[in-house]
Structures are given as C-alpha cells and as structure tokens.
C-alpha cells in the first residue's frame, strides 16, 4: 500500500511538472516564449543566452579539446552547438559539435579555408534551417556575410562588404525575412534572407539551393572519376568552387560615419545600433542609433559616454547599454573605466546611468527587474532596471569579459501534497552564469548575488585545460551550459583550449 501511494504520488507529480513546465515561461521574470529559432545575439533582445530558461547543473558532461581559440559565443541548437574559432595566424574555423555526451564523434562538420578566408568571431543566428554569421576582425579590411545550411554547412549565399575598417564581428539578427548586421565602418546593413542574385538574375533562395546541390554532386562525381583514372592527382572538391549567390541588399546606414562592431538589436519595427568612436583611428560616432527596420532611416540618436562594445539589450520599453574605455585587451585592464545606462525605446531619452572604475565590454542580461553585467574588475553587478540602484555585487575574483547567461530552476514541492494542478506548490530559483579570465564558471543566485556553484576548468579532473573565457556562456533547452576558452594571449598563451558542456548527469 505504501509503495502504491508513493508511485501514485510520483506519477501525479511528474504529470504536474510537465503541465507546469509547458507554461513556465509566463512565470519567469526574464524569459519569453521560446521561439523556433535563435534569431539574434544571445537568443533574445534581453540577451539572456538561453533558449528555454532551464537552469544548469554543475556536472561536466563532455569536453572538446582544441588548438583553436574561441572568442565567439557558442550557440546551442537542437542536437548541435555551433561556434567559431581562430587557429594559427587567425585562420578561420567554424564548428558544428554534437551535444550528446555519448556522441562517437564530437565534431560533426567544420568550415575553414579555402571557403572561409577571414577570421571569424561572429556568433551565428539560426533561422529556418540556416546559419548566418559574419567574418573579419579589427585587424582586417573588408568582410563577408555568410549563410549556410544548418545540416552539413553547405554555403547558400555570401555578401562581400569591402572597405577599410570593415568587419562583421557582431552577431546578425534575423527578423521578418531580413538579416541585420553591424559592419564596423560599413555601419549597419540589411539584406533579404531568401532573395538572392546568381548570374545577374534575382531568384528565390529555395531554387538556388537546388542548383547548388546539383553542382556539388557534379563536383563529387568528377572527383570519383578522377580517382579511378589517376588517384595520385585527383583533387577533392571544396565549397569555394561552388557558385556564390549574393543576397539582395535592402538598405545600408552609417557607412563611413559610424563604427558598429556590436550586435544590432531588432525590436518590432526598430533597429538599435550601438556605434563606437575609435580613439586611435579617430573614426566613428560614439552613440546609440534607432533606425526604421524597413527603410534604415534614423529615428533618433543618443550620445554615449563609453564605447558600447556589447551593444543594446531591451526589455519592454527599456534599453540598457553598458560601455568601456577599453576593448578586449587584457593588457589594459587596470586602465579600464566604464558604465551602464538605460534609455527609453521610443525617444532615446536617458532614464539613468552609473559610472564605474571598471569597464563593461559585453552586453547586459535583463530580467523584468534587473540589469546584470560582468565587469573587468571581476565584479558581476545587478542594477534595478527601473532606477539604476545597485541590488547586489558578486566578486568572481578574476576579470570578466563575457556577459551573464540567465536561467530558472523549477521543481515541485512534494511535501505540499498537491491534489490538483491549481494548488500545486512550484518552487522556482533563478541563476546567473558567468565565466572569468581564469577559466572559472560561476553560478550565482539571481535574487541575492550569493554563490551557487563554481567549475574551475583548469583544475576540474574532467577538463584540466586552463584558459580565458571570452565567449559568452549559453544554455540549451535541456539546461546544459556551454562555455569555451581562448588562449591568444595571457598566462596560457598558445596552450590548448576547450569547449565544455556543463549540466546534470542522468542515470539510466
């Protein structure tokens, strides 16, 4: 009788959990309904870095060791995580990694030279089975915007963007069939996702994709024939041999006047572009611009005190923009100054601002009540969204470049003995996740700023790979947290790096 009672209660609790999780996003303080895409930087305009608002455990589920350096943020989607890396001499690499801890092969496919010709630090957007990302860095001039298939990474189109100090470092945003991206000195570009030009003719992308697949099959068939004829001289085909359709450009704004390295934010019919001023080159405009998404026309401009390297985060009618006097340069950490400011979405009028003796080189993560930022002095700070009042500060004890990811943990209070869905007692806790420049991942209780757990990638027995975390942590729908390291400089310069999946181990 006792076992029957427990089984019945457990089954009912599981049923309630499934029902409540289906509507969990309505109760979370920061998450909206998960979309069918990762269409913008960090997954949403609030920049939470989360596909579904599910908190992570602290078990290391798998580790992918590499010689590449991961500056970009990982993007988890379905059964893969996508991330860009930098090899020797900044050689480009783009990875699709399997997320299954038991995967026999971690790297499912990769892209590099000769198709990718410039370094890649842009995190991709994912929409309708397509990956969209940019290339180029501050050290390079000219760049390209790429669109690949999600399954296999076949190139679909490519937009070359020439010019001095032109690079597509920030994540693109896709909205209403259009792709928006900052282009450094190229300002902001908007292109059509599904209309391309090939051989001088405008065509639907679906038609062009069929042509590309036929062409690729022809190249493979020729290679197989060459191997039979003379295997020593047969050259495998590469995707750089495929035709290169270009998307229709809808508009461009700020070329030669702004410098937009940060990801742009699209909210309804508005595009928010955070432009920097380059002190060394004396170029750009340190300001936040609001553009009409359809035309690119400027709706308003608001000057900024610090360079907004992380771009704008938005929730409701509030925009939050952090900034810093330094970029991602560890040698200048002691000189860093910065701050955070909030603005009205409709008018651009400042609501509040706070100055700091530290820089903030990444975006803010927003809840309905808080703006949470990672600072170069090693502090994670949470500000009241309405007033700018400091709610709490957490000391990571190492400098921070990467912004927080946010998530919620929900579970049933079985001691409450629920009799129905209506009176069930659901316990909810919210957490922030950050990674520091010593390679430590921190889980922080969002309500209080108190520590929850830490994972030290340098000393964890399953990892043992010291490195700096530049790229922003991100969570998938299962609540697994993905972080990656970079050793371009610093105490572990040129040592191996890693991509790590942290979550909760399951026993079956």
PyMOL commands that set and color helices and strands:
alter all, ss='L'
color gray80, all
select helices_A, chain A and resi 2-22+24-27+41-43+88-90+205-230+239-241+330-335+414-416
alter helices_A, ss='H'
color red, helices_A
select strands_A, chain A and resi 59-66+75-77+80-86+92-98+107-111+125-127+130-134+143-149+155-161+173-175+178-182+188-198+201-204+246-253+265-267+270-278+283-292+298-303+312-315+318-324+338-344+350-356+365-366+370-374+379-384+390-395+405-412+426-435+440-445+451-456+474-475+481-484+497-503
alter strands_A, ss='S'
color yellow, strands_A
deselect
rebuild
show_as cartoon
